[in-house]
C-alpha cells in the first residue's frame, strides 16, 4: 500500500515536471505540486526501504532544451525552501536566531513569478545570460536577453566589479500577457496558461525578434559571489540599481519578525495592483558574512526562505460535467459550476483534465468544491468539500461513448485521456482539423475563423479540408454575416495557399504528434508525400525527433483510406505535396566536400536547423575542430577554447549572415539577407 502510494506520487510528479518544464503546460498549481512533493518526501523519510535515486524528490526540475548551447553556472542556481504558513516563517526566524547567536537583519522582497535568469557582466558589459537549466548548467539565451530593454547592456558608474553575476526574474507584464493570449486565440494557437510560461517560452525562441516582440521585463534580486562592493545584500541591491539594473522598490530592510509579518500582510494586498505576477515574499538574511555562516543544504540556502501567498480560493457547487472533443479526439471533461467570483472574475467552469483526475477527487454531482486560480487563467478544482456532502449525488461516471458522435471511446496505453476514434465523421474533430489546416503556421488561409468554419459545416458545404478548395464565392456569400468581399477574399486565400511549401502542408494535415518542426524534418528526409507514404517504420525512426510512437502515427495516417482519398484530392487541386525540383536541385551540392563545425548561438535559426542545412547542401557537420575542418559556422558566444583551437589551426570562422549569403549565392538565389525579407522566409528558400 505504502509502496504503491510512493510509486504513484513519483509517477505523478514526474509527469507534472515534464508538463511544467518541457511542455510549458502545467496541469496543477505550484501549491498542489509542493503538497504532493512534501507527501512523497515524508513517506520516503519514513520508509527508507523504498528509496530510489531516480525519485523526483532527488532532483530539481530542469528547463534545458536542445536548441541552445548549455553552459555551466559559475555558482549553482539554487532554489529556495518554500513555505505557505506564517508559522514556518516564525520557525525560520527562530532557527536563524539560534544559529547566529547575535543580532541580524532581514531583507524582505517580493517573489517574482517568472523565469529565472543569471547574467554575467565583464568590464561593465553584458557577457552572457543563462537560464536556470538544471541548476548546474543553463541554456545560453544571451541573444534573446539582449532584446529586453530593462536589462542594461552597458553599466553606469564605475564601482562595479570587473566580472560579476547578477540574478533575477524575466517577466511578462499582465497587460502584454493578456494581449498575446488574445492574439493567439484569434490565430487558433495554444494559449499560455500564465505569464510565467509565456515569459519562459519567449526566452526560448530561436528568433530574438520574436522575443523582442514579447515586451518582457526584468527585476534583479541577487548577486552571488564574494567580490561584491558591500558586505550586505541590501547595499548590493542599491549598488546594482545605481549601475542601471531594475530592482524592486518594494524591497525593505527589517529588523524584527513583526516587521516581516507586516511586510507580508501589506504586500498580499498591494501585489494585486502590480503590473507583473508575484507569488510570495522572499526573506533573506542581510549580512553576507552571516549568510556564509548559515550555509546551504543540498538544494537551498539556509539564509533565505520563500513564503508563498495562498492562492485565492472560492467554494462553489458542481452543477454538471460537459465533455469537449478536441482535434485529436481527446475528450476533456469540464465542470460547470455555480457562478462564483474569484480573483476579480466570475468563474463558471473549471477543467477536470481526465478520468483519473475526476476519480482522484472522488467527485460527485452536486458536490461543494474549492476552486483556485493561482496566476492561471483556467481555474482548477482543488478539493471536494466532503464535509458539506449531503451523500446523495451520483459519482461522476466518465462516458463510454463520444458525446458528439456516439462512437465508443478508447484509451491508449500510457495515456491519461480517452479518445473518440471516429476521426473522419465526428463533427468537432472535423471542424478542429479544418481550423488547424487553415491556421497561420499551416496553410495560412485568412478569413476562415472558427465561426465561419462552423457555419460552413452546418450548411454542409465542407466535410474536410479538401472541400475548402471547391468553395465558390456564391456558397460563401450566402453565409450569415459574410459579405461579398469576404467571400471573395476567402476563395482567393484558398487559391494562394496552393503554393504553401510542402513541409507546411505536411504540418497542416494534422497527423497526430507531427508538429511544425517534425513536419519540417520529415519533409527533408522524404521529399514527397509518396515517399513519406511508402516509408516503413525503420526509416521513419531514423529522422530526428521521430520515435516509434510518431512513426506509427504516420503509418496509421496513410493506412486510412479516407486520408488517402483526401490526399488524392489535394493533388488534383495542385497543392505542394513535394519539395520543388528547383529546391532539390539548388540545394544539393553547394557544400559538397566541406566539413563544418557549428559553434555558439544564432539569430536566424537553431543549431539543429543549420545542421540540416549543411547536410542538405552536401556538407558534413562535425562536433570538434581538427585540421580536416573547412570552416566554423560561428555564432555569438562561441566557446573560447574552440576559438583558440580554430585560430591555431588557421581555420576560418564564418559568421551567420556570411554563411547564409554564401549559400544563397551558391544556390543561385540572389537576395541579400538585409533586403527586407524576414530571415525565416529567406532560410525557407534555402531549405
Ligand atoms: S533569491 C539562492 N529573490 O524564486 C537564492 N529568488 O525558488 C536565489 N525568485 O529560483 C534566489 N523572486 O527564480 C530570490 N526576490 C527574489 C525572488 C526569487 C523570485 C525566484 C527565483 C528562484 C525561486 C526560488
Boltz pocket constraint, residues with backbone or C-beta under 6 A from the ligand:
constraints:
  - pocket:
      binder: B
      contacts: [[A, 78], [A, 79], [A, 80], [A, 81], [A, 109], [A, 110], [A, 111], [A, 112], [A, 113], [A, 114], [A, 115], [A, 116], [A, 117], [A, 168], [A, 169], [A, 221], [A, 222], [A, 282], [A, 301], [A, 304], [A, 306]]
      max_distance: 6.0
